[in-house]
Amino acid sequence: MPDYDYQSDTRPFSQVLEDIGTKTDPKLYLGELVDAFGERGFGALMLFFGLMNIAIGIIPGTTTILGAPLLLMGLQLATRADQLWLPKWALRRWIERAAYRSGVEKVLPRVRMVERLSRPRLHMMTSEISEILIGVATVALAGILVLPIWGGNLVPALIISTFGFGLMQRDGLVVLVGWLGVAGVAVFIWVAWELVSRALLAVYQMTGLG
């Protein structure tokens, strides 16, 4: 893969995804990914890490490596940081490039399809205030994502990817879809809590009566 000038990189996001996988180094370091996407802003990095959690999150240990940066991204987006900062130890973490290529093959057709349909719109959904709220939501979702829950990474990662794509493309409609996903997760958690709390209360009352 040629050395691109990331400062003036005009390749589509999907092309960057594909090109990263063509390098011969079997290890794909987190620092390489930040270099490749950093100039595109938080949206591109959120989209990338969200997609990778969906595509290869089933591999043990990958949700921690790929999910932890999303926590920092959310915090820094919420505090209006100019660019992403990650500690050096995190930048040295890596995943197998072969696993990356396999994951990209799964998501690339869908990414290209959405790229063709996306355009800047509903600007209020990508405003500074909206970015702060998205940052807060990303922290909460990333917190769920890094938990060792089998299959629990899918929905949070999908929502984060949606937010990231919307921010990257300045497409407020996509961001709105992400917020609908957040609402769905919130309703699910509330219903689950109600059911569990009522069940525990019933057991407590039965124990007390006994």
C-alpha positions as CSV (number, residue, x, y, z in Angstrom):
1,M,0.0,0.0,0.0
2,P,1.4,3.4,-0.9
3,D,2.2,6.0,1.9
4,Y,-0.7,8.4,1.7
5,D,-0.6,12.0,2.9
6,Y,-3.3,11.7,5.5
7,Q,-3.4,15.5,5.8
8,S,-4.9,15.7,2.3
9,D,-6.4,12.3,2.0
10,T,-9.5,12.4,-0.2
11,R,-10.1,8.6,-0.5
12,P,-13.6,7.4,0.5
13,F,-13.8,5.9,4.0
14,S,-14.4,2.4,2.5
15,Q,-11.2,2.7,0.4
16,V,-9.2,3.5,3.5
17,L,-10.7,0.4,5.2
18,E,-9.6,-1.8,2.3
19,D,-6.1,-0.3,1.9
20,I,-5.2,-0.8,5.6
21,G,-5.7,-4.5,5.1
22,T,-3.3,-4.7,2.2
23,K,-0.1,-4.1,4.2
24,T,2.1,-7.2,4.8
25,D,2.7,-6.6,8.5
26,P,0.7,-9.4,10.3
27,K,0.1,-7.1,13.2
28,L,-2.2,-4.1,12.9
29,Y,-1.4,-1.6,15.6
30,L,-3.9,0.8,17.1
31,G,-1.5,3.6,16.3
32,E,-1.6,2.8,12.6
33,L,-5.4,3.1,12.7
34,V,-5.3,6.5,14.4
35,D,-2.8,7.7,11.8
36,A,-5.1,6.5,9.0
37,F,-8.3,8.0,10.3
38,G,-7.3,10.7,12.7
39,E,-7.4,13.6,10.2
40,R,-11.0,12.6,9.3
41,G,-12.2,13.4,12.9
42,F,-13.8,11.5,15.7
43,G,-16.6,10.4,13.4
44,A,-14.4,8.2,11.2
45,L,-12.7,6.7,14.2
46,M,-16.0,5.9,16.0
47,L,-17.3,4.4,12.8
48,F,-14.2,2.3,12.3
49,F,-14.0,0.9,15.9
50,G,-17.7,0.4,16.0
51,L,-17.6,-1.6,12.7
52,M,-14.6,-3.7,13.9
53,N,-16.4,-4.5,17.2
54,I,-19.3,-5.8,15.1
55,A,-17.2,-7.7,12.6
56,I,-14.6,-9.3,14.9
57,G,-15.8,-8.6,18.4
58,I,-16.5,-12.4,18.8
59,I,-12.8,-13.0,19.0
60,P,-11.7,-13.1,22.7
61,G,-10.0,-10.0,23.9
62,T,-10.8,-7.8,20.8
63,T,-13.7,-6.0,22.5
64,T,-11.3,-4.6,25.1
65,I,-8.7,-3.5,22.5
66,L,-11.3,-2.0,20.2
67,G,-13.8,-0.9,22.8
68,A,-11.6,0.9,25.2
69,P,-10.6,3.7,22.7
70,L,-14.3,4.4,22.2
71,L,-14.6,5.3,25.9
72,L,-11.8,7.9,25.4
73,M,-13.4,9.1,22.2
74,G,-16.7,9.7,23.8
75,L,-15.1,11.6,26.7
76,Q,-13.0,13.7,24.4
77,L,-15.9,14.4,22.0
78,A,-18.1,15.4,25.0
79,T,-15.4,17.8,26.2
80,R,-14.9,19.3,22.7
81,A,-11.3,18.1,22.3
82,D,-9.7,19.1,19.0
83,Q,-8.3,15.7,18.2
84,L,-8.2,12.3,19.7
85,W,-5.5,11.5,22.3
86,L,-4.7,7.9,23.3
87,P,-1.9,6.8,25.7
88,K,1.2,5.3,24.2
89,W,0.5,1.9,25.7
90,A,-2.9,1.8,23.9
91,L,-1.3,2.8,20.6
92,R,1.0,-0.2,20.9
93,R,-1.9,-2.7,21.2
94,W,-2.6,-4.7,18.1
95,I,-4.9,-7.2,16.5
96,E,-4.2,-9.8,13.7
97,R,-4.3,-8.1,10.3
98,A,-5.8,-11.3,8.9
99,A,-8.7,-10.9,11.4
100,Y,-9.0,-7.3,10.3
101,R,-9.2,-8.2,6.6
102,S,-11.8,-10.9,7.4
103,G,-13.9,-8.4,9.3
104,V,-13.6,-5.7,6.6
105,E,-14.8,-8.1,4.0
106,K,-18.1,-8.6,5.9
107,V,-18.9,-4.9,6.4
108,L,-17.4,-3.2,3.3
109,P,-20.3,-3.8,0.9
110,R,-22.7,-2.2,3.4
111,V,-20.4,0.7,4.1
112,R,-20.1,1.5,0.3
113,M,-23.9,1.3,-0.1
114,V,-24.5,3.8,2.7
115,E,-21.7,6.1,1.4
116,R,-23.5,6.4,-1.9
117,L,-26.8,7.3,-0.2
118,S,-25.4,9.7,2.4
119,R,-25.2,13.5,2.1
120,P,-25.0,16.5,4.4
121,R,-28.5,17.3,5.9
122,L,-30.3,18.1,9.1
123,H,-27.4,20.2,10.3
124,M,-28.7,20.7,13.8
125,M,-28.1,17.0,14.4
126,T,-24.4,17.4,13.8
127,S,-24.0,20.8,15.7
128,E,-21.6,21.3,18.6
129,I,-24.3,20.6,21.2
130,S,-25.3,17.5,19.3
131,E,-21.6,16.3,19.3
132,I,-21.4,16.8,23.1
133,L,-24.6,14.7,23.6
134,I,-23.3,12.0,21.2
135,G,-20.0,11.9,23.2
136,V,-22.0,11.3,26.4
137,A,-24.0,8.5,24.7
138,T,-20.9,7.0,23.3
139,V,-19.3,6.7,26.8
140,A,-22.4,4.9,28.1
141,L,-22.6,2.6,25.1
142,A,-18.8,1.8,25.1
143,G,-19.1,1.0,28.8
144,I,-21.7,-1.7,27.8
145,L,-19.6,-2.8,24.9
146,V,-16.4,-3.6,26.9
147,L,-18.3,-5.8,29.4
148,P,-17.8,-9.5,29.0
149,I,-21.4,-10.1,27.7
150,W,-21.7,-12.7,24.9
151,G,-23.2,-10.9,22.0
152,G,-23.6,-7.8,24.0
153,N,-21.3,-5.8,21.8
154,L,-23.5,-5.9,18.7
155,V,-26.2,-3.2,19.4
156,P,-23.9,-0.7,21.2
157,A,-21.3,-1.0,18.4
158,L,-23.9,-0.6,15.8
159,I,-25.2,2.6,17.4
160,I,-21.7,4.0,17.8
161,S,-21.0,3.2,14.2
162,T,-24.2,5.0,13.1
163,F,-23.2,8.1,15.1
164,G,-19.7,8.0,13.7
165,F,-20.9,7.8,10.1
166,G,-23.4,10.6,10.6
167,L,-20.7,12.9,12.1
168,M,-18.1,12.0,9.4
169,Q,-20.6,12.6,6.6
170,R,-22.4,15.5,8.4
171,D,-25.6,13.5,7.8
172,G,-28.1,14.5,10.5
173,L,-30.5,11.8,9.3
174,V,-28.0,9.1,10.1
175,V,-27.4,10.7,13.5
176,L,-31.1,10.7,14.2
177,V,-31.2,6.9,13.4
178,G,-28.5,6.5,16.0
179,W,-30.6,8.4,18.6
180,L,-33.5,6.1,17.9
181,G,-31.2,3.2,18.6
182,V,-30.2,4.8,22.0
183,A,-33.9,5.2,22.8
184,G,-34.5,1.6,22.0
185,V,-31.6,0.5,24.3
186,A,-32.9,2.7,27.1
187,V,-36.4,1.2,26.8
188,F,-35.0,-2.3,26.8
189,I,-32.9,-1.6,30.0
190,W,-35.8,0.0,31.7
191,V,-38.1,-2.9,30.9
192,A,-35.5,-5.5,32.0
193,W,-34.9,-3.6,35.2
194,E,-38.6,-3.5,36.0
195,L,-39.0,-7.2,35.4
196,V,-36.0,-8.1,37.4
197,S,-36.8,-5.8,40.3
198,R,-40.4,-7.1,40.4
199,A,-39.2,-10.7,40.4
200,L,-36.8,-10.0,43.3
201,L,-39.5,-8.2,45.2
202,A,-41.8,-11.1,44.8
203,V,-39.1,-13.5,46.0
204,Y,-38.4,-11.2,49.0
205,Q,-42.1,-11.0,49.9
206,M,-42.5,-14.8,49.6
207,T,-39.5,-15.3,51.8
208,G,-40.9,-12.9,54.3
209,L,-44.2,-14.6,54.4
210,G,-42.6,-17.9,54.9
